[in-house]
Amino acid sequence: MMTDKQHDTDQVDLPVRVVECLLSMGVSEVVLAAGARNLALAVVSEKTTQLRCFNHFEERAAGFFALGKIRSSRCPVAVVTTSGTAVAELLPAVIESYYQGAPLVVVSADRPKRFRGSGAPQAIEQFGIFGSYAESFDLDAVGDLEDVRLPDSGPLQLNVCLEEPREDVLEQLSGAADTPCNWVVPKPDKIGIDGGVAVSEIQRPDLIVVGALDPRMAWRVSSWLVTDTAVSDVSILAEAISNFPQNPNLADRIVRDGEVTLKGIRSVLRIGGIPTCRLWRDLEDSPDIEVSYLSDLAFSGLARGALALERFALPAPLEWDAAAPRGTVAQVAESPDSEVGIVSKLAELIPIDALVFLGNSLPIREWNRVFGMGRHRCYANRGANGIDGNLSTFLGLAEGETEAWAIVGDLTALYDLSAPWVLGQLKFSRSARLRIVVINNAGGQIFSRLPALAGVGEKCSEMIENRHGIKLEGMASLWGLGYREIRSSAEMESAFDADVASAENKAAALDAAIWEVFPEPSET
């Protein structure tokens, strides 16, 4: 039986050792959603100089912000929550990180185990709350940390059982932080797109479809598609979030969604994340077409399944003139003030090499129709394809960027109203510009395209589309952001001209604003 002295020792040592465990995993950034139960963890984290701590009052946004930081740094990031429903708020971000294979570490403070099943305040069943979406470890004493390991892919939960901290315990914690890390958590032997099977083992496909790739990996993949004879003449459907560079050796092989069909196709190779294009979904109904995939993720992306190519060797990137003109943006001259017309104008005007985050579900599809190859570095949350947390992920990605643009729908923005809470904690150069472009089409207009919706009646259609008359100027005012209302492609161009004119007189370190775009319904 544990003595009172041992119990008090664990209440001091356990938070310190948990933070030490995070450091050993390679965590250098922590998002604190603080409360009474995780106070000890917050104190140790904040006083550990090897950690950079962000604060967010809302756990769902905190989780997606951490996901953006992971995408930016390619390192594990931790979110530390208090007990109770605070932990449950992280489920959407945990699901997204699971399908992205992102190392999100959830540190959930819990009440001691004796409270479980009692119905006592904030004593929910936290351990394993994320089910199959995260590996979980229940930590009641320092010795429990010996079993902790990083999963091969995706999120991890450390559920830390703590008493409500006493003043003397907090004083001891303040002095115990920043102790040297004395063990290393085993890390998985990561395999995937940059592994080690010979390139020649890849059978020639009839079509290559490229989904989400990190820009650095896209550069190497594009080189392979030039140099390997097995694939050197195959057509490539590369989406915007594939981040393919403007490789002149591939220019005549690149096709857009809608420019190619499955007619005559016998085999398809997917590279990277699950594609967004219609053609990929049509493969479900074409079981005679052989599909294989090369990805760091273990998901085939098709209910019918596909052949996984687990390891793969990539050559060093070929050298070409990176300063050469980038891919041409497809113009929509016949309806410039439609949604896709305005998105086309955005793709043309946003500076080359800017970070662009694309929201689900219409903006990413419209961008794919018009984007110029290699013009921008594009990201999206396409793990579970949800519209929650998109702005928070964008802000996690945007820190340190000179040009960062989010293009989202109105419902996506409304889902993540708390995202800018963290903005004042981020570091930008004085020349930085951050724009959240909200395409306000008064609801979820992607659902209006469902053929089956025509027969359900006006009232039901209104509910399914979540129609509304809300404007987001109040969101900009709430967070102290600039605001501009835009109703045409011409006004979009004028907004860019005004930005250029005002840049020299900018006093703030960051120029951040919401641009609310109202496309012309008759043209959309």
LUMKOL-266485 format. One record per residue (C-alpha): residue number from 1; z, y, x. Coordinates in steps of 0.1 Angstrom, whole numbers, plus 5000, padded with zeros to 4 digits. Each point is the difference from the previous one (the first is absolute). Example, Ala and Ser with C-alpha at 12.3 -4.5 7.8 and 13.67 -1.06 7.14 Angstrom:
<atoms>
ATOM   num      z      y      x
ATOM     1   5078   4955   5123
ATOM     2   4993   5034   5014
</atoms>
This chain:
<atoms>
ATOM   num      z      y      x
ATOM     1   5000   5000   5000
ATOM     2   4991   5034   5013
ATOM     3   5029   5022   5010
ATOM     4   5003   5037   4991
ATOM     5   4995   5009   5036
ATOM     6   4968   4979   5002
ATOM     7   4988   5015   4967
ATOM     8   5005   5036   5013
ATOM     9   4982   4991   5033
ATOM    10   4970   4987   4981
ATOM    11   4999   5032   4979
ATOM    12   4996   5019   5032
ATOM    13   4979   4975   5020
ATOM    14   4976   4989   4972
ATOM    15   4983   5034   4994
ATOM    16   4997   5006   5037
ATOM    17   4985   4965   5007
ATOM    18   4976   5004   4971
ATOM    19   4986   5032   5015
ATOM    20   4999   4983   5034
ATOM    21   4980   4972   4983
ATOM    22   4975   5025   4987
ATOM    23   4996   5014   5035
ATOM    24   4993   4966   5013
ATOM    25   4972   4995   4975
ATOM    26   4983   5031   5012
ATOM    27   5012   5023   4972
ATOM    28   5001   5036   5011
ATOM    29   4998   5017   4966
ATOM    30   5023   4996   4970
ATOM    31   4998   5015   4965
ATOM    32   5035   5005   4986
ATOM    33   5005   5000   4962
ATOM    34   5037   5007   5004
ATOM    35   5029   4992   4978
ATOM    36   5036   4990   5002
ATOM    37   4994   4963   5007
ATOM    38   4976   5005   5029
ATOM    39   5020   5029   5015
ATOM    40   5010   4979   5030
ATOM    41   4964   4991   5007
ATOM    42   4989   5036   4996
ATOM    43   5026   5013   5024
ATOM    44   4991   4975   5027
ATOM    45   4962   5005   4995
ATOM    46   5003   5038   5001
ATOM    47   5021   4999   5032
ATOM    48   4977   4975   5018
ATOM    49   4978   5021   5022
ATOM    50   4974   4973   5002
ATOM    51   4993   5003   4963
ATOM    52   4983   5028   4981
ATOM    53   5015   5003   4966
ATOM    54   4983   5014   4969
ATOM    55   5018   5007   4967
ATOM    56   4986   4993   4965
ATOM    57   5020   5002   4968
ATOM    58   4977   4976   4981
ATOM    59   4997   4964   5012
ATOM    60   4965   4992   4986
ATOM    61   4985   5030   5018
ATOM    62   5020   4992   5031
ATOM    63   4985   4965   5002
ATOM    64   4964   5012   4997
ATOM    65   5007   5028   5025
ATOM    66   5012   4973   5024
ATOM    67   4968   4981   4994
ATOM    68   4980   5030   5010
ATOM    69   5020   5003   5032
ATOM    70   4993   4963   5007
ATOM    71   4963   5006   4995
ATOM    72   5001   5029   5024
ATOM    73   5021   4985   5028
ATOM    74   4992   4963   4995
ATOM    75   5037   4993   5005
ATOM    76   5028   4988   4977
ATOM    77   5018   5027   4980
ATOM    78   5033   4996   4981
ATOM    79   5012   5013   4967
ATOM    80   5037   5001   4995
ATOM    81   5013   5000   4964
ATOM    82   5033   5000   4982
ATOM    83   5010   4972   4976
ATOM    84   4989   4993   4964
ATOM    85   4967   5010   4984
ATOM    86   4992   5021   5031
ATOM    87   4988   4968   5017
ATOM    88   4979   4990   4970
ATOM    89   4981   5033   5003
ATOM    90   4985   4987   5032
ATOM    91   4982   4971   4983
ATOM    92   4966   5018   4996
ATOM    93   4999   5010   5037
ATOM    94   5011   4965   5011
ATOM    95   4972   4984   4979
ATOM    96   4975   5024   5016
ATOM    97   5012   4993   5035
ATOM    98   4999   4963   4993
ATOM    99   4963   5001   4991
ATOM   100   4993   5023   5029
ATOM   101   5020   4979   5024
ATOM   102   5020   5031   5010
ATOM   103   5034   4995   5017
ATOM   104   5022   5020   4976
ATOM   105   5037   4993   5006
ATOM   106   5023   5005   4971
ATOM   107   5036   5004   5009
ATOM   108   5019   4998   4967
ATOM   109   5037   5008   5000
ATOM   110   5018   4977   4976
ATOM   111   5035   4996   4986
ATOM   112   5020   4971   5015
ATOM   113   4990   4965   4988
ATOM   114   5032   4996   4979
ATOM   115   4985   5025   4975
ATOM   116   4969   4979   4993
ATOM   117   4996   4989   4963
ATOM   118   5030   5022   4990
ATOM   119   4981   5028   4983
ATOM   120   5019   5025   5021
ATOM   121   4983   5034   5006
ATOM   122   4971   4998   5023
ATOM   123   5005   4963   5006
ATOM   124   4965   4987   4991
ATOM   125   4985   4969   5016
ATOM   126   4984   5017   5030
ATOM   127   4995   4972   5024
ATOM   128   4965   4986   4996
ATOM   129   4992   5026   4973
ATOM   130   4964   5003   5012
ATOM   131   4994   4963   4995
ATOM   132   4970   4986   5019
ATOM   133   4989   5035   5011
ATOM   134   5026   5003   5028
ATOM   135   5020   4977   5023
ATOM   136   5037   5008   4994
ATOM   137   5032   4996   5020
ATOM   138   5035   5003   4985
ATOM   139   5022   5017   5026
ATOM   140   5038   4998   4994
ATOM   141   5011   4999   5037
ATOM   142   4986   5008   5034
ATOM   143   4993   4963   5006
ATOM   144   4975   4999   4971
ATOM   145   4977   5021   5021
ATOM   146   4993   4972   5024
ATOM   147   4977   4984   4974
ATOM   148   4979   5031   4994
ATOM   149   4963   4999   5010
ATOM   150   4969   5020   4991
ATOM   151   4976   4983   4976
ATOM   152   4965   4991   5011
ATOM   153   4987   5027   4977
ATOM   154   5014   5025   4975
ATOM   155   5034   5012   4990
ATOM   156   5036   4990   5009
ATOM   157   5032   5006   4981
ATOM   158   5034   5003   5018
ATOM   159   5026   5000   4973
ATOM   160   5032   5014   5016
ATOM   161   5033   4994   4981
ATOM   162   5024   5029   5006
ATOM   163   5032   5013   4986
ATOM   164   5001   5036   4989
ATOM   165   5006   5017   5034
ATOM   166   5034   5015   5008
ATOM   167   5004   5032   5020
ATOM   168   5014   4981   5031
ATOM   169   4970   4976   4999
ATOM   170   4975   5028   4999
ATOM   171   5018   5016   5030
ATOM   172   4997   4968   5020
ATOM   173   4963   4997   4989
ATOM   174   4992   5035   5013
ATOM   175   5013   4990   5034
ATOM   176   4984   4965   5001
ATOM   177   4964   5011   4994
ATOM   178   4974   5000   5028
ATOM   179   5013   4969   5017
ATOM   180   4975   4981   5021
ATOM   181   4979   4974   4982
ATOM   182   5011   4966   5013
ATOM   183   4977   4976   4981
ATOM   184   4964   4998   4989
ATOM   185   4989   4987   4966
ATOM   186   4972   4974   5004
ATOM   187   4966   5015   4991
ATOM   188   4972   4980   4985
ATOM   189   4970   4989   5021
ATOM   190   4976   5023   4982
ATOM   191   4965   4985   4995
ATOM   192   4970   5014   4982
ATOM   193   4971   5022   5006
ATOM   194   5007   5004   5037
ATOM   195   5010   4965   5009
ATOM   196   4981   4975   5021
ATOM   197   4973   4977   4986
ATOM   198   4965   5004   5014
ATOM   199   4977   5023   4981
ATOM   200   4972   4975   5001
ATOM   201   5020   4977   4976
ATOM   202   4992   5025   4971
ATOM   203   4971   4987   4979
ATOM   204   4974   5025   4990
ATOM   205   5006   5015   4966
ATOM   206   4975   5016   4977
ATOM   207   5022   5031   4993
ATOM   208   5031   5015   5017
ATOM   209   5025   5019   4978
ATOM   210   5025   5021   5019
ATOM   211   5032   5011   4983
ATOM   212   5030   5019   5014
ATOM   213   5003   5002   5038
ATOM   214   5021   5022   5023
ATOM   215   4976   5025   5016
ATOM   216   5007   4986   5035
ATOM   217   4991   4965   4988
ATOM   218   4969   5012   4982
ATOM   219   4986   5013   5032
ATOM   220   5003   4965   5016
ATOM   221   4986   4982   4970
ATOM   222   4970   5022   4998
ATOM   223   4993   4992   5037
ATOM   224   5002   4963   4993
ATOM   225   4975   5004   4971
ATOM   226   4975   5015   5025
ATOM   227   5004   4976   5029
ATOM   228   5005   4965   4984
ATOM   229   4967   4983   4993
ATOM   230   5015   4980   4971
ATOM   231   5005   5032   4980
ATOM   232   4978   5026   5017
ATOM   233   4975   5003   4972
ATOM   234   5021   4995   4969
ATOM   235   5004   5028   4974
ATOM   236   5035   5016   4999
ATOM   237   5017   5014   4969
ATOM   238   5026   5021   5016
ATOM   239   5025   5018   4977
ATOM   240   5015   5034   5008
ATOM   241   5034   4985   5010
ATOM   242   4982   4977   5025
ATOM   243   5000   5031   5022
ATOM   244   4967   4989   5016
ATOM   245   4988   5025   5026
ATOM   246   4966   5015   4999
ATOM   247   4985   4974   5023
ATOM   248   4963   5008   5004
ATOM   249   4993   4963   5007
ATOM   250   5011   4991   4965
ATOM   251   4985   5028   4980
ATOM   252   4971   4980   4985
ATOM   253   5024   4971   4990
ATOM   254   5026   5020   4980
ATOM   255   4998   4998   4962
ATOM   256   5021   5015   4973
ATOM   257   5016   4984   4969
ATOM   258   4972   4999   4974
ATOM   259   4972   4998   5026
ATOM   260   5003   4962   5004
ATOM   261   5004   4971   4975
ATOM   262   5010   4964   5004
ATOM   263   4964   4988   4992
ATOM   264   4988   4978   5028
ATOM   265   5034   5000   5018
ATOM   266   5013   4967   5011
ATOM   267   5029   5010   5022
ATOM   268   5023   5031   5003
ATOM   269   5024   5009   5029
ATOM   270   5029   5023   4992
ATOM   271   5016   5020   5028
ATOM   272   5033   5018   4996
ATOM   273   5018   5007   4967
ATOM   274   4990   4990   4965
ATOM   275   4969   5020   4990
ATOM   276   5000   5024   4971
ATOM   277   4963   4997   4991
ATOM   278   4986   4984   4969
ATOM   279   4979   4975   5020
ATOM   280   5032   4984   5014
ATOM   281   5013   4994   4965
ATOM   282   4967   4986   4989
ATOM   283   5005   4972   5026
ATOM   284   5026   4985   4976
ATOM   285   4971   4990   4977
ATOM   286   4978   4988   5029
ATOM   287   5017   4968   5013
ATOM   288   4968   4989   5016
ATOM   289   5003   5028   5026
ATOM   290   5020   4990   5030
ATOM   291   5027   5026   5009
ATOM   292   5020   5003   5032
ATOM   293   5023   5027   5012
ATOM   294   5013   5014   5033
ATOM   295   5033   5019   4995
ATOM   296   5036   5005   5011
ATOM   297   5009   4993   4963
ATOM   298   5003   4965   4987
ATOM   299   4984   5008   4966
ATOM   300   4966   4988   4990
ATOM   301   4996   5028   4974
ATOM   302   4983   4976   4976
ATOM   303   5015   4976   4975
ATOM   304   4973   4975   5010
ATOM   305   5012   5001   5036
ATOM   306   4982   5006   5033
ATOM   307   5000   4985   5035
ATOM   308   5024   5018   5023
ATOM   309   4989   5007   5036
ATOM   310   5035   5002   5016
ATOM   311   4992   5012   5035
ATOM   312   4973   5021   5014
ATOM   313   4990   5016   5033
ATOM   314   4986   5035   5001
ATOM   315   4982   5017   5028
ATOM   316   5010   5033   5015
ATOM   317   4984   5028   4979
ATOM   318   4965   5011   5010
ATOM   319   4995   5035   5013
ATOM   320   4980   5024   4979
ATOM   321   5000   5037   4994
ATOM   322   5030   5006   4978
ATOM   323   4990   5036   4997
ATOM   324   4967   4992   4984
ATOM   325   4995   5010   4963
ATOM   326   5020   4978   4976
ATOM   327   4987   4981   4970
ATOM   328   4984   5020   4972
ATOM   329   5019   5006   4968
ATOM   330   4981   4989   4969
ATOM   331   4993   5030   4978
ATOM   332   5003   4999   4962
ATOM   333   4976   5029   4992
ATOM   334   4994   4990   4963
ATOM   335   5036   5005   4990
ATOM   336   5018   5020   5027
ATOM   337   5030   5008   4978
ATOM   338   5007   4964   4990
ATOM   339   5028   4981   5016
ATOM   340   4978   4983   5025
ATOM   341   4981   5032   5006
ATOM   342   5032   5018   5009
ATOM   343   5011   4971   5022
ATOM   344   4966   5002   5017
ATOM   345   5006   5037   5008
ATOM   346   5035   4992   5013
ATOM   347   4986   4973   5023
ATOM   348   4975   5025   5013
ATOM   349   5025   5028   5006
ATOM   350   5030   4982   5014
ATOM   351   4999   5004   5038
ATOM   352   4988   4971   5021
ATOM   353   5028   4977   5013
ATOM   354   5024   5012   4973
ATOM   355   5025   4975   4985
ATOM   356   4990   4992   4964
ATOM   357   5022   4980   4976
ATOM   358   4983   4987   4969
ATOM   359   5019   4994   4969
ATOM   360   4995   4971   4975
ATOM   361   4980   4994   4981
ATOM   362   4970   5023   4993
ATOM   363   5002   5023   5031
ATOM   364   4996   4971   5025
ATOM   365   4970   4986   4980
ATOM   366   4984   5034   4998
ATOM   367   5005   5007   5037
ATOM   368   4984   4967   5008
ATOM   369   4969   5011   4982
ATOM   370   4995   5032   5021
ATOM   371   5020   4999   5033
ATOM   372   4983   5005   5033
ATOM   373   5005   4972   5026
ATOM   374   5024   5009   5027
ATOM   375   5007   5035   4987
ATOM   376   5037   4995   4992
ATOM   377   5029   4976   5005
ATOM   378   5006   4986   4966
ATOM   379   5031   4982   4985
ATOM   380   5011   4986   4967
ATOM   381   5027   4978   4985
ATOM   382   4977   4971   4991
ATOM   383   5026   4972   5003
ATOM   384   5010   4998   4964
ATOM   385   4976   5029   4990
ATOM   386   5028   5019   4982
ATOM   387   5001   5037   4993
ATOM   388   5037   5004   5008
ATOM   389   5011   5014   5033
ATOM   390   4966   5012   5011
ATOM   391   5011   5036   5009
ATOM   392   5031   4987   5019
ATOM   393   4978   4976   5021
ATOM   394   4976   5029   5007
ATOM   395   5029   5022   5013
ATOM   396   5012   4971   5022
ATOM   397   4965   4998   5015
ATOM   398   4994   5038   5002
ATOM   399   5027   5010   5025
ATOM   400   4986   5015   5032
ATOM   401   4964   5003   4985
ATOM   402   4981   5032   5003
ATOM   403   4980   4992   4968
ATOM   404   5014   4977   4974
ATOM   405   4986   4996   4965
ATOM   406   5011   4979   4970
ATOM   407   4976   4995   4971
ATOM   408   5017   4986   4970
ATOM   409   4999   4999   4962
ATOM   410   5023   5019   4977
ATOM   411   5020   4970   4989
ATOM   412   5004   4989   5036
ATOM   413   5014   5035   5008
ATOM   414   5024   4998   4970
ATOM   415   5013   4966   5012
ATOM   416   5011   5015   5033
ATOM   417   5014   5035   4992
ATOM   418   5029   4996   5024
ATOM   419   4978   4993   5030
ATOM   420   5001   5035   5016
ATOM   421   5038   4998   5004
ATOM   422   4994   4988   5035
ATOM   423   4974   5025   5009
ATOM   424   5024   5025   5017
ATOM   425   5012   4972   5024
ATOM   426   4965   4993   5014
ATOM   427   4986   5016   5032
ATOM   428   4966   5017   5000
ATOM   429   4982   5023   5024
ATOM   430   4995   5037   4989
ATOM   431   4963   4993   4993
ATOM   432   5007   4971   4976
ATOM   433   4985   4999   4965
ATOM   434   5012   4976   4973
ATOM   435   4983   4998   4966
ATOM   436   5009   4978   4970
ATOM   437   4969   5001   4979
ATOM   438   5008   4988   4964
ATOM   439   4970   4992   4979
ATOM   440   5013   5007   4965
ATOM   441   4979   4983   4974
ATOM   442   5028   5000   4974
ATOM   443   5011   4964   5004
ATOM   444   4989   4966   5013
ATOM   445   4963   5004   4994
ATOM   446   4992   4968   5019
ATOM   447   5011   4981   4969
ATOM   448   4976   5019   4978
ATOM   449   4973   4981   5019
ATOM   450   5012   4967   4986
ATOM   451   4973   4986   4976
ATOM   452   5027   4983   4979
ATOM   453   5018   5034   4994
ATOM   454   4972   5011   4976
ATOM   455   5013   4979   4972
ATOM   456   5038   5006   5001
ATOM   457   5001   5033   4982
ATOM   458   5007   5036   5011
ATOM   459   5038   4998   4999
ATOM   460   5001   4969   5022
ATOM   461   4974   5014   5024
ATOM   462   5021   5032   5004
ATOM   463   5031   4979   5009
ATOM   464   4981   4978   5024
ATOM   465   4985   5030   5018
ATOM   466   5033   5019   4999
ATOM   467   4982   5032   4990
ATOM   468   5019   5032   5006
ATOM   469   4995   5038   5005
ATOM   470   5024   5004   5029
ATOM   471   4992   5023   5030
ATOM   472   5017   4995   5033
ATOM   473   5005   5037   5010
ATOM   474   5037   4994   4993
ATOM   475   5001   4972   5026
ATOM   476   4987   5024   5026
ATOM   477   5025   5026   4991
ATOM   478   5029   4975   5000
ATOM   479   4994   4990   5036
ATOM   480   4988   5034   5013
ATOM   481   4964   4989   5005
ATOM   482   4969   5021   4996
ATOM   483   4979   4995   4969
ATOM   484   4964   5004   4991
ATOM   485   4981   4991   4968
ATOM   486   4965   4988   5005
ATOM   487   4974   4993   4973
ATOM   488   4967   4995   5018
ATOM   489   4984   4990   5033
ATOM   490   4992   5037   5006
ATOM   491   5037   5009   4996
ATOM   492   5009   4971   5024
ATOM   493   4977   5015   5026
ATOM   494   5016   5035   4994
ATOM   495   5034   4985   5005
ATOM   496   4990   4987   5034
ATOM   497   4986   5034   5010
ATOM   498   5032   5017   4989
ATOM   499   5020   4975   5022
ATOM   500   4979   5009   5030
ATOM   501   5004   5037   4994
ATOM   502   5038   4998   4996
ATOM   503   5006   4976   5029
ATOM   504   5004   5027   5026
ATOM   505   5027   5018   4980
ATOM   506   5020   4969   4994
ATOM   507   5038   5005   5007
ATOM   508   5014   4966   4990
ATOM   509   4999   4970   5023
ATOM   510   4982   4980   4973
ATOM   511   4975   5011   4974
ATOM   512   5007   4976   4971
ATOM   513   4986   5003   4965
ATOM   514   4990   4981   4968
ATOM   515   4964   5005   4989
ATOM   516   4997   4990   4963
ATOM   517   4964   4991   4992
ATOM   518   4988   4999   4964
ATOM   519   4966   4982   4999
ATOM   520   4975   5009   4973
ATOM   521   5004   4972   4973
ATOM   522   4965   5003   4987
ATOM   523   4986   4992   5035
ATOM   524   5025   4972   5008
</atoms>
